[in-house]
Amino acid sequence: MTERYVVVREDLLPEAIVKTVQVKEMLRRGEAATVHEATERAGLSRSAFYKYKDGVYAQNELTRERIVTISMDLEHRSGILSKVLGLVAGSEGNVLTIHQTIPLQGMANVVISVDISHLNGDLQALVAKIRCHEGVRKVAVIGQG
């Protein structure tokens, strides 16, 4: 089953859904240290919070994370991957995962997942920087969400 998202005006939602969003915001901002404390302050049962927490998001929460998957073929030389990761970090990208194959014939495939929500510039500019870097033979964005 494909997940579907709908946007609904807050005043039309059941109280438990609205309070679940409030609890998540309290926890994110550090206004409550535990789920117990936040649910108590919001007047929501913990069971209702746990029932809805993974399926209810404030609209700004959904747009905050933008994750891309980048595949690269890199020469098997010391420091190339490190410099590529430095380019990503220097552009305010946050590397979430790294997968590297064992080098064969002097090349290794590296796939990274990057949170680009705070990226300085656009994704194409970052890909171009990576592509121009010494030791990088191929770069492609293979997934974006």
C-alpha positions as CSV (number, residue, x, y, z in Angstrom):
1,M,0.0,0.0,0.0
2,T,1.4,3.4,-1.0
3,E,1.5,6.0,1.7
4,R,-0.7,9.0,1.0
5,Y,-0.5,12.4,2.7
6,V,-3.3,15.0,2.9
7,V,-3.2,18.5,4.3
8,V,-6.0,19.2,6.7
9,R,-6.8,22.5,8.5
10,E,-6.0,22.0,12.2
11,D,-9.5,23.0,13.5
12,L,-11.0,20.0,11.5
13,L,-8.7,17.4,13.2
14,P,-9.6,15.3,16.2
15,E,-8.1,16.7,19.5
16,A,-5.8,13.7,19.9
17,I,-4.1,14.4,16.5
18,V,-3.6,18.1,17.4
19,K,-2.2,17.3,20.8
20,T,0.2,14.7,19.3
21,V,1.7,17.5,17.1
22,Q,1.9,19.7,20.3
23,V,3.7,16.9,22.2
24,K,6.2,16.4,19.3
25,E,6.9,20.1,19.2
26,M,7.5,20.3,22.9
27,L,10.0,17.4,22.7
28,R,11.7,18.9,19.7
29,R,12.1,22.3,21.3
30,G,13.3,20.8,24.6
31,E,10.3,22.2,26.5
32,A,9.7,18.7,28.0
33,A,12.4,16.2,28.8
34,T,10.3,13.0,28.4
35,V,7.2,11.8,26.5
36,H,5.5,11.4,29.9
37,E,6.1,15.0,30.8
38,A,5.0,16.3,27.4
39,T,1.8,14.3,27.1
40,E,0.9,15.2,30.7
41,R,1.3,18.9,29.9
42,A,-0.7,18.6,26.6
43,G,-3.5,16.6,28.3
44,L,-3.0,13.6,26.0
45,S,-2.6,9.9,27.0
46,R,0.8,8.3,26.2
47,S,-1.0,5.5,24.4
48,A,-2.7,8.0,22.0
49,F,0.6,9.8,21.4
50,Y,2.3,6.5,20.5
51,K,-0.6,5.5,18.3
52,Y,-0.3,8.7,16.2
53,K,3.3,9.9,16.5
54,D,4.7,8.2,13.5
55,G,1.9,9.3,11.2
56,V,1.3,12.9,12.2
57,Y,3.5,15.8,11.3
58,A,3.3,19.5,11.3
59,Q,3.6,20.9,7.8
60,N,7.0,22.5,8.5
61,E,8.3,19.2,9.9
62,L,7.7,17.5,6.5
63,T,9.5,20.2,4.5
64,R,12.5,20.4,6.8
65,E,14.2,17.1,5.8
66,R,15.2,16.7,2.2
67,I,17.3,13.6,1.6
68,V,19.1,12.8,-1.6
69,T,21.1,9.7,-2.5
70,I,24.3,10.3,-4.5
71,S,26.3,7.6,-6.3
72,M,29.9,8.2,-7.1
73,D,32.8,6.2,-8.7
74,L,36.0,7.2,-7.0
75,E,39.6,6.3,-7.7
76,H,41.1,4.1,-5.0
77,R,43.5,6.7,-3.6
78,S,44.0,8.0,-0.1
79,G,41.9,11.0,0.9
80,I,39.5,11.2,-2.1
81,L,36.4,10.2,-0.2
82,S,37.3,12.4,2.7
83,K,37.6,15.4,0.4
84,V,34.3,14.7,-1.2
85,L,32.7,14.4,2.3
86,G,34.3,17.8,3.1
87,L,32.7,19.3,0.0
88,V,29.3,18.1,1.2
89,A,29.9,19.4,4.8
90,G,31.2,22.7,3.4
91,S,28.0,23.2,1.6
92,E,26.0,22.5,4.8
93,G,24.9,19.1,3.6
94,N,24.6,16.5,6.4
95,V,25.8,13.0,5.4
96,L,23.4,10.4,6.9
97,T,24.8,7.1,5.4
98,I,27.8,6.0,3.5
99,H,28.2,2.7,1.6
100,Q,31.4,1.9,-0.2
101,T,32.2,-1.2,-2.3
102,I,35.5,-2.9,-2.2
103,P,37.8,-1.2,-4.8
104,L,38.1,-3.2,-8.1
105,Q,40.6,-2.2,-10.8
106,G,41.4,1.0,-8.9
107,M,37.8,2.2,-8.6
108,A,35.2,2.0,-5.8
109,N,31.5,2.9,-5.9
110,V,30.4,5.1,-3.0
111,V,26.7,5.8,-2.3
112,I,25.9,8.5,0.3
113,S,22.6,9.7,1.6
114,V,22.6,13.4,2.4
115,D,20.1,15.7,4.2
116,I,20.2,18.8,2.0
117,S,17.6,20.9,3.9
118,H,20.2,23.5,4.9
119,L,22.3,23.3,1.8
120,N,24.2,26.4,0.8
121,G,23.3,26.7,-2.9
122,D,21.4,24.1,-4.9
123,L,21.9,20.4,-5.3
124,Q,23.2,20.8,-8.9
125,A,26.0,23.1,-7.7
126,L,27.1,20.6,-5.1
127,V,27.0,17.7,-7.7
128,A,29.1,19.9,-10.0
129,K,31.7,20.6,-7.3
130,I,31.9,16.9,-6.5
131,R,32.2,16.0,-10.3
132,C,35.1,18.4,-10.7
133,H,37.1,17.1,-7.8
134,E,40.3,15.1,-8.6
135,G,39.7,11.4,-8.4
136,V,36.0,11.5,-8.9
137,R,35.1,9.6,-12.1
138,K,31.3,9.6,-12.1
139,V,28.6,11.3,-10.0
140,A,24.8,10.8,-10.2
141,V,21.8,11.7,-8.0
142,I,20.0,8.3,-7.8
143,G,17.3,9.2,-5.4
144,Q,15.6,12.3,-4.0
145,G,12.8,12.5,-1.4
